[in-house]
């Protein structure tokens, strides 16, 4: 049977007409706490990290509400140890078998609310497996792949809103009072011990996570090496590389090592996700393009020197370090699109060859120097 056959006719999807008038019992914000709530956010690592403050806001407001999170396999490895959450893991590479397993896992279950927090076609389709009278999703301006067909409520459209606040709109729409985001992502002691062995003592550490999952968001390896050499020579820092085991990440790490004049610790492909989180927390500052590790580090409280040109840090920068980013997206908009950045659709990516060359080494070094001086590290 096809995926469509598995999903068609699934009961409990309320209405797929977003213009249908609400009934009294389906009004938002909610008057009474829901008994059960399902969150659908499969990927990616950064966006899954943005979902955590929503979960924490809901748990703080309604401690007795049962929360189920349908999440991707990799994202579960990162966040599956969050307490008090039932995780339903969906393997995106599992094909029809994964859909069958999810359907069986949800068979006979009813939720009061579905937070449909992903606009991808796959997520839209599997949302039909979730029975819930209230189906809250993204607003039309942020909808893709007919996302608005699968929900009957939408969050507010707030122009020029950062992703973290955009995700929190889901909690606020239900009636949770607005408040600053809270992550509190736990890291187990074994992973912390491993990170301490790799980065011992109190020497300030520049951790470099050089790769995004989008290749054209990445900076040149020679430029990473130049910043690493400056940090070692002039700031007395230890420099380490972190990243996954993919061929591109491994090759990037090797290229940075070859270009650097001083010794750099290369941990790319040598850690688990938990160990990577422990490294991110232990670092003095992370240097990274727009990537999952940048958002994870920010969630953990580590300052992030973000490199932006293909995307705009005003929307997708590390939440706690927006002032520390080097952002050349406005110049990219003018050069590659012939428009001012505010004229582009919010969330536009300019992933063109050479776009990240707009970020210069000198301005990154200047940001690093300024950060270390103001934080008292040098």
Secondary structure, DSSP 8 states (H G I E B T S, - for coil): --HHHHHTT-S----S-TTS---GGG-SS-SS--SEEEEE----HHHHHHHHHHHHHHHHH-TTSEEEEEEEHHHHHHHTT-TT-EEEEE-TTSHHHHHHHHHHHHTT--EEEEEE---SHHHHHHGGGS-EEEEEE--GGG--TTGGGG-SEE----TT--HHHHHHHHHHHHT-------------HHHHHHHHHHS-TT--EEEEE---SSGGG---HHHHHHHHHHHHHHH--EEEE---SSHHHHHHHHHHHHH-SS--EE-TTSS-HHHHHHHHHH-SEEEEESSHHHHHHHHHT-EEEEEESSS-HHHHS-GGGGGG-EE-HHHHIIIIISS-GGGS-TT-----TTGGGGS-HHHHHHHHHHHHHHTT--
